[in-house]
Amino acid sequence: MPAPDPGFSLLAASAADLRREGLPKALGRALGITAIDAGMILRRSRGILREGLGREEAERIAAVLGSAGVATRVIADAVVAALPPARALLRVEPTPAGLDVLLRAGGREVIPWERIVLLSVGPWQETIRTAAKGGGAGPTAGEMAAKAGFMAMTGLPVNFGRRKGSEPKAVVRTEFHLLLDLLLEGPEDRLRVDGNRCDYSGLGAAMAPTSLANLKALAAALAAALPGAARGGGTELLLAGGRLSALGYESEEDFLREQRWWWALRRAES
């Protein structure tokens, strides 16, 4: 008995194709849904329009989109799902020879600049519900100042919750995640800077007092050293001074979806 065909994904061929004016209408026609519903799918797609399709179905949708001037690629799901595992960095320092990094797992490496092919910044909020005692007091003055700083630079509200008191009470707080992933070739690898847990002393005079400003300074230094590297939507927005809340990431999965799209296109072309 022949093995079943693997699943296939339909990917926008470029960021420009993902922004084509006629894409929502064409995708709606291909899927038998309204252009409004198709637009909602596209906003969350991050370039991966559909996954888990049979080859014939994927090629049928691609043909409909092609008739509207939208270029796509049909790629096996296994390729689209593949990302190198992330290696967390403790410290980073741009140098003439490359990016000097200390790994959280131990060890030091100098990554040659030519190996870095994508800079991807991802911000999102995570709501955490825990049980604590009492209504307690509100946030301190320091917490309020930090909250105001985050909101001004990102447009994302931050809730520190209430400090514990004597009576059991549910506490809802928000954690702000800010990551910078670097995708490498020769061999394939992925390095991760946790914006809130990184030693930025390697930035020297460019080092700033907040994690967000430091990550922006690091991204700017990397972009200057890597004019040929691709930049994810978050990287472009951060460097342009835009509000990161406009990206609409809701989780790490959202952040990685854009990376999977770009990485699959890159591997398909090699």
Secondary structure as the mmCIF struct_conf table of DSSP 4:
data_model
#
loop_
_struct_conf.conf_type_id
_struct_conf.id
_struct_conf.beg_label_comp_id
_struct_conf.beg_label_asym_id
_struct_conf.beg_label_seq_id
_struct_conf.end_label_comp_id
_struct_conf.end_label_asym_id
_struct_conf.end_label_seq_id
HELX_LH_PP_P HELX_LH_PP_P1 PRO A 2 GLY A 7
STRN STRN1 PHE A 8 ALA A 12
BEND BEND1 ALA A 13 SER A 14
HELX_RH_AL_P HELX_RH_AL_P1 ALA A 15 LEU A 18
TURN_TY1_P TURN_TY1_P1 ARG A 19 ARG A 19
TURN_TY1_P TURN_TY1_P2 GLU A 21 GLY A 22
HELX_RH_AL_P HELX_RH_AL_P2 LEU A 23 LEU A 31
TURN_TY1_P TURN_TY1_P3 GLY A 32 GLY A 32
BEND BEND2 ILE A 33 ILE A 33
HELX_RH_AL_P HELX_RH_AL_P3 ALA A 35 SER A 45
TURN_TY1_P TURN_TY1_P4 ARG A 46 GLY A 47
STRN STRN2 ILE A 48 LEU A 53
HELX_RH_AL_P HELX_RH_AL_P4 ARG A 55 SER A 67
TURN_TY1_P TURN_TY1_P5 ALA A 68 GLY A 69
STRN STRN3 THR A 72 ALA A 76
HELX_RH_AL_P HELX_RH_AL_P5 ASP A 77 ALA A 81
HELX_LH_PP_P HELX_LH_PP_P2 PRO A 84 PRO A 85
STRN STRN4 ALA A 86 THR A 95
TURN_TY1_P TURN_TY1_P6 PRO A 96 ALA A 97
STRN STRN5 GLY A 98 LEU A 103
TURN_TY1_P TURN_TY1_P7 ARG A 104 ALA A 105
BEND BEND3 GLY A 106 GLY A 106
STRN STRN6 ARG A 108 ILE A 111
HELX_RH_3T_P HELX_RH_3T_P1 TRP A 113 ARG A 115
STRN STRN7 ILE A 116 LYS A 133
BEND BEND4 GLY A 134 GLY A 135
HELX_RH_AL_P HELX_RH_AL_P6 ALA A 141 THR A 154
BEND BEND5 SER A 166 GLU A 167
STRN STRN8 PRO A 168 LEU A 184
TURN_TY1_P TURN_TY1_P8 GLU A 185 GLU A 188
STRN STRN9 ASP A 189 ASP A 194
TURN_TY1_P TURN_TY1_P9 GLY A 195 ASN A 196
BEND BEND6 ARG A 197 ARG A 197
STRN STRN10 ASP A 199 ASP A 199
HELX_RH_3T_P HELX_RH_3T_P2 SER A 201 ALA A 206
BEND BEND7 PRO A 209 THR A 210
HELX_RH_AL_P HELX_RH_AL_P7 SER A 211 ALA A 225
TURN_TY1_P TURN_TY1_P10 PRO A 227 GLY A 228
BEND BEND8 ALA A 229 ALA A 229
STRN STRN11 ALA A 230 ARG A 231
HELX_RH_AL_P HELX_RH_AL_P8 GLY A 233 ALA A 240
TURN_TY1_P TURN_TY1_P11 GLY A 241 GLY A 241
HELX_RH_3T_P HELX_RH_3T_P3 LEU A 244 LEU A 247
BEND BEND9 SER A 251 SER A 251
HELX_RH_AL_P HELX_RH_AL_P9 GLU A 252 GLU A 269
#
